[in-house]
Amino acid sequence: MSLDRSPDPLHDPSAPVPAAYAAAPEQLLLDSARLLAGQREVCIRHGNELYRLRHTRNDKLILTK
């Protein structure tokens, strides 16, 4: 049984992004590791509202108001 050792674009920012996930030319693609800047949680202001983006122990992102 062989394991697929191809680069994982979801965990390796230098890995190529598959076409299904590639941003359209007018979209900005942000890596979550860069967005979180080493933190497990960041606050995002959108207009007059604050949102919390958390990186969970299960390697998921949760955005809450």
KOLTORBA-200598 format. One record per atom (N, C-alpha, C): residue number from 1; residue in one letter; x, y, z. Coordinates in steps of 0.02 Angstrom, whole numbers. Last residue first. Layout:
N
n = NUM, res = a, c1 = X, c2 = Y, c3 = Z
...
This chain:
65
n = 65, res = k, c1 = -993, c2 = 1765, c3 = 759
n = 65, res = k, c1 = -1008, c2 = 1836, c3 = 769
n = 65, res = k, c1 = -1007, c2 = 1852, c3 = 843
n = 64, res = t, c1 = -865, c2 = 1653, c3 = 701
n = 64, res = t, c1 = -925, c2 = 1668, c3 = 740
n = 64, res = t, c1 = -932, c2 = 1744, c3 = 749
n = 63, res = l, c1 = -791, c2 = 1529, c3 = 610
n = 63, res = l, c1 = -803, c2 = 1601, c3 = 611
n = 63, res = l, c1 = -868, c2 = 1613, c3 = 648
n = 62, res = i, c1 = -671, c2 = 1407, c3 = 622
n = 62, res = i, c1 = -739, c2 = 1425, c3 = 642
n = 62, res = i, c1 = -743, c2 = 1501, c3 = 646
n = 61, res = l, c1 = -578, c2 = 1283, c3 = 541
n = 61, res = l, c1 = -586, c2 = 1355, c3 = 554
n = 61, res = l, c1 = -660, c2 = 1367, c3 = 570
n = 60, res = k, c1 = -491, c2 = 1138, c3 = 603
n = 60, res = k, c1 = -547, c2 = 1170, c3 = 568
n = 60, res = k, c1 = -547, c2 = 1244, c3 = 584
n = 59, res = d, c1 = -407, c2 = 1052, c3 = 676
n = 59, res = d, c1 = -383, c2 = 1084, c3 = 614
n = 59, res = d, c1 = -440, c2 = 1111, c3 = 571
n = 58, res = n, c1 = -449, c2 = 1017, c3 = 798
n = 58, res = n, c1 = -464, c2 = 969, c3 = 744
n = 58, res = n, c1 = -446, c2 = 998, c3 = 676
n = 57, res = r, c1 = -428, c2 = 1126, c3 = 875
n = 57, res = r, c1 = -381, c2 = 1070, c3 = 883
n = 57, res = r, c1 = -390, c2 = 1019, c3 = 829
n = 56, res = t, c1 = -466, c2 = 1269, c3 = 767
n = 56, res = t, c1 = -480, c2 = 1219, c3 = 819
n = 56, res = t, c1 = -425, c2 = 1166, c3 = 822
n = 55, res = h, c1 = -451, c2 = 1435, c3 = 752
n = 55, res = h, c1 = -422, c2 = 1374, c3 = 724
n = 55, res = h, c1 = -427, c2 = 1321, c3 = 779
n = 54, res = r, c1 = -575, c2 = 1561, c3 = 734
n = 54, res = r, c1 = -537, c2 = 1516, c3 = 777
n = 54, res = r, c1 = -512, c2 = 1456, c3 = 737
n = 53, res = l, c1 = -621, c2 = 1724, c3 = 720
n = 53, res = l, c1 = -600, c2 = 1667, c3 = 679
n = 53, res = l, c1 = -555, c2 = 1624, c3 = 723
n = 52, res = r, c1 = -754, c2 = 1826, c3 = 762
n = 52, res = r, c1 = -697, c2 = 1789, c3 = 789
n = 52, res = r, c1 = -683, c2 = 1729, c3 = 744
n = 51, res = y, c1 = -805, c2 = 1991, c3 = 719
n = 51, res = y, c1 = -810, c2 = 1919, c3 = 711
n = 51, res = y, c1 = -748, c2 = 1887, c3 = 739
n = 50, res = l, c1 = -895, c2 = 2138, c3 = 746
n = 50, res = l, c1 = -835, c2 = 2100, c3 = 759
n = 50, res = l, c1 = -850, c2 = 2026, c3 = 752
n = 49, res = e, c1 = -967, c2 = 2271, c3 = 647
n = 49, res = e, c1 = -972, c2 = 2207, c3 = 681
n = 49, res = e, c1 = -903, c2 = 2176, c3 = 691
n = 48, res = n, c1 = -970, c2 = 2379, c3 = 565
n = 48, res = n, c1 = -975, c2 = 2392, c3 = 637
n = 48, res = n, c1 = -978, c2 = 2328, c3 = 678
n = 47, res = g, c1 = -866, c2 = 2309, c3 = 447
n = 47, res = g, c1 = -912, c2 = 2364, c3 = 460
n = 47, res = g, c1 = -911, c2 = 2380, c3 = 534
n = 46, res = h, c1 = -789, c2 = 2191, c3 = 526
n = 46, res = h, c1 = -824, c2 = 2197, c3 = 462
n = 46, res = h, c1 = -878, c2 = 2250, c3 = 472
n = 45, res = r, c1 = -643, c2 = 2138, c3 = 602
n = 45, res = r, c1 = -695, c2 = 2190, c3 = 602
n = 45, res = r, c1 = -723, c2 = 2194, c3 = 531
n = 44, res = i, c1 = -596, c2 = 1992, c3 = 679
n = 44, res = i, c1 = -602, c2 = 2025, c3 = 614
n = 44, res = i, c1 = -658, c2 = 2075, c3 = 619
n = 43, res = c, c1 = -479, c2 = 1918, c3 = 788
n = 43, res = c, c1 = -542, c2 = 1955, c3 = 779
n = 43, res = c, c1 = -539, c2 = 1991, c3 = 713
n = 42, res = v, c1 = -413, c2 = 1752, c3 = 800
n = 42, res = v, c1 = -406, c2 = 1822, c3 = 782
n = 42, res = v, c1 = -476, c2 = 1853, c3 = 778
n = 41, res = e, c1 = -329, c2 = 1613, c3 = 870
n = 41, res = e, c1 = -390, c2 = 1651, c3 = 863
n = 41, res = e, c1 = -374, c2 = 1723, c3 = 845
n = 40, res = r, c1 = -207, c2 = 1558, c3 = 879
n = 40, res = r, c1 = -262, c2 = 1511, c3 = 872
n = 40, res = r, c1 = -328, c2 = 1547, c3 = 858
n = 39, res = q, c1 = -70, c2 = 1633, c3 = 786
n = 39, res = q, c1 = -120, c2 = 1633, c3 = 841
n = 39, res = q, c1 = -172, c2 = 1579, c3 = 827
n = 38, res = g, c1 = 9, c2 = 1643, c3 = 675
n = 38, res = g, c1 = 34, c2 = 1604, c3 = 732
n = 38, res = g, c1 = -13, c2 = 1601, c3 = 791
n = 37, res = a, c1 = -75, c2 = 1719, c3 = 587
n = 37, res = a, c1 = -9, c2 = 1744, c3 = 611
n = 37, res = a, c1 = 15, c2 = 1709, c3 = 674
n = 36, res = l, c1 = -193, c2 = 1701, c3 = 521
n = 36, res = l, c1 = -193, c2 = 1692, c3 = 593
n = 36, res = l, c1 = -127, c2 = 1714, c3 = 626
n = 35, res = l, c1 = -149, c2 = 1724, c3 = 389
n = 35, res = l, c1 = -204, c2 = 1764, c3 = 417
n = 35, res = l, c1 = -204, c2 = 1760, c3 = 493
n = 34, res = r, c1 = -55, c2 = 1623, c3 = 373
n = 34, res = r, c1 = -34, c2 = 1694, c3 = 369
n = 34, res = r, c1 = -87, c2 = 1739, c3 = 400
n = 33, res = a, c1 = -137, c2 = 1512, c3 = 384
n = 33, res = a, c1 = -80, c2 = 1520, c3 = 430
n = 33, res = a, c1 = -55, c2 = 1592, c3 = 430
n = 32, res = s, c1 = -227, c2 = 1529, c3 = 277
n = 32, res = s, c1 = -251, c2 = 1536, c3 = 346
n = 32, res = s, c1 = -193, c2 = 1545, c3 = 396
n = 31, res = d, c1 = -188, c2 = 1628, c3 = 138
n = 31, res = d, c1 = -172, c2 = 1567, c3 = 175
n = 31, res = d, c1 = -192, c2 = 1577, c3 = 248
n = 30, res = l, c1 = -299, c2 = 1698, c3 = 23
n = 30, res = l, c1 = -262, c2 = 1707, c3 = 85
n = 30, res = l, c1 = -249, c2 = 1640, c3 = 117
n = 29, res = l, c1 = -324, c2 = 1762, c3 = -133
n = 29, res = l, c1 = -317, c2 = 1698, c3 = -98
n = 29, res = l, c1 = -272, c2 = 1710, c3 = -37
n = 28, res = l, c1 = -442, c2 = 1868, c3 = -203
n = 28, res = l, c1 = -380, c2 = 1865, c3 = -165
n = 28, res = l, c1 = -379, c2 = 1799, c3 = -127
n = 27, res = q, c1 = -510, c2 = 1872, c3 = -370
n = 27, res = q, c1 = -513, c2 = 1854, c3 = -299
n = 27, res = q, c1 = -443, c2 = 1854, c3 = -268
n = 26, res = e, c1 = -500, c2 = 1891, c3 = -505
n = 26, res = e, c1 = -521, c2 = 1950, c3 = -465
n = 26, res = e, c1 = -524, c2 = 1934, c3 = -390
n = 25, res = p, c1 = -464, c2 = 1764, c3 = -555
n = 25, res = p, c1 = -417, c2 = 1820, c3 = -559
n = 25, res = p, c1 = -435, c2 = 1880, c3 = -516
n = 24, res = a, c1 = -517, c2 = 1645, c3 = -431
n = 24, res = a, c1 = -528, c2 = 1679, c3 = -495
n = 24, res = a, c1 = -481, c2 = 1739, c3 = -497
n = 23, res = a, c1 = -413, c2 = 1529, c3 = -348
n = 23, res = a, c1 = -452, c2 = 1590, c3 = -347
n = 23, res = a, c1 = -460, c2 = 1617, c3 = -418
n = 22, res = a, c1 = -426, c2 = 1353, c3 = -345
n = 22, res = a, c1 = -391, c2 = 1413, c3 = -369
n = 22, res = a, c1 = -438, c2 = 1473, c3 = -370
n = 21, res = y, c1 = -488, c2 = 1237, c3 = -318
n = 21, res = y, c1 = -481, c2 = 1284, c3 = -263
n = 21, res = y, c1 = -449, c2 = 1350, c3 = -285
n = 20, res = a, c1 = -484, c2 = 1166, c3 = -436
n = 20, res = a, c1 = -549, c2 = 1173, c3 = -403
n = 20, res = a, c1 = -547, c2 = 1225, c3 = -347
n = 19, res = a, c1 = -347, c2 = 1162, c3 = -466
n = 19, res = a, c1 = -391, c2 = 1206, c3 = -505
n = 19, res = a, c1 = -458, c2 = 1217, c3 = -470
n = 18, res = p, c1 = -245, c2 = 1161, c3 = -317
n = 18, res = p, c1 = -283, c2 = 1127, c3 = -369
n = 18, res = p, c1 = -331, c2 = 1176, c3 = -403
n = 17, res = v, c1 = -97, c2 = 1250, c3 = -292
n = 17, res = v, c1 = -168, c2 = 1249, c3 = -276
n = 17, res = v, c1 = -205, c2 = 1214, c3 = -333
n = 16, res = p, c1 = 61, c2 = 1184, c3 = -241
n = 16, res = p, c1 = 17, c2 = 1212, c3 = -293
n = 16, res = p, c1 = -56, c2 = 1203, c3 = -273
n = 15, res = a, c1 = 133, c2 = 1232, c3 = -83
n = 15, res = a, c1 = 105, c2 = 1181, c3 = -128
n = 15, res = a, c1 = 61, c2 = 1213, c3 = -181
n = 14, res = s, c1 = 166, c2 = 1326, c3 = 8
n = 14, res = s, c1 = 207, c2 = 1324, c3 = -53
n = 14, res = s, c1 = 181, c2 = 1273, c3 = -103
n = 13, res = p, c1 = 83, c2 = 1305, c3 = 118
n = 13, res = p, c1 = 71, c2 = 1364, c3 = 76
n = 13, res = p, c1 = 111, c2 = 1364, c3 = 11
n = 12, res = d, c1 = 12, c2 = 1163, c3 = 165
n = 12, res = d, c1 = 78, c2 = 1185, c3 = 142
n = 12, res = d, c1 = 68, c2 = 1244, c3 = 94
n = 11, res = h, c1 = -118, c2 = 1132, c3 = 189
n = 11, res = h, c1 = -73, c2 = 1137, c3 = 246
n = 11, res = h, c1 = -4, c2 = 1162, c3 = 228
n = 10, res = l, c1 = -184, c2 = 1132, c3 = 69
n = 10, res = l, c1 = -221, c2 = 1156, c3 = 127
n = 10, res = l, c1 = -176, c2 = 1166, c3 = 187
n = 9, res = p, c1 = -102, c2 = 1074, c3 = -25
n = 9, res = p, c1 = -110, c2 = 1146, c3 = -28
n = 9, res = p, c1 = -148, c2 = 1174, c3 = 32
n = 8, res = d, c1 = 15, c2 = 955, c3 = 0
n = 8, res = d, c1 = -54, c2 = 969, c3 = 22
n = 8, res = d, c1 = -64, c2 = 1045, c3 = 23
n = 7, res = p, c1 = 112, c2 = 863, c3 = -118
n = 7, res = p, c1 = 103, c2 = 921, c3 = -74
n = 7, res = p, c1 = 29, c2 = 935, c3 = -60
n = 6, res = s, c1 = 101, c2 = 682, c3 = -109
n = 6, res = s, c1 = 99, c2 = 744, c3 = -147
n = 6, res = s, c1 = 87, c2 = 803, c3 = -100
n = 5, res = r, c1 = 108, c2 = 555, c3 = -61
n = 5, res = r, c1 = 150, c2 = 605, c3 = -29
n = 5, res = r, c1 = 151, c2 = 671, c3 = -67
n = 4, res = d, c1 = 1, c2 = 428, c3 = -32
n = 4, res = d, c1 = 10, c2 = 485, c3 = -76
n = 4, res = d, c1 = 48, c2 = 539, c3 = -39
n = 3, res = l, c1 = 70, c2 = 270, c3 = 6
n = 3, res = l, c1 = 38, c2 = 332, c3 = 29
n = 3, res = l, c1 = 51, c2 = 387, c3 = -20
n = 2, res = s, c1 = 36, c2 = 105, c3 = -49
n = 2, res = s, c1 = 77, c2 = 165, c3 = -51
n = 2, res = s, c1 = 36, c2 = 225, c3 = -29
n = 1, res = m, c1 = 42, c2 = -59, c3 = 0
n = 1, res = m, c1 = 0, c2 = 0, c3 = 0
n = 1, res = m, c1 = 44, c2 = 62, c3 = 0
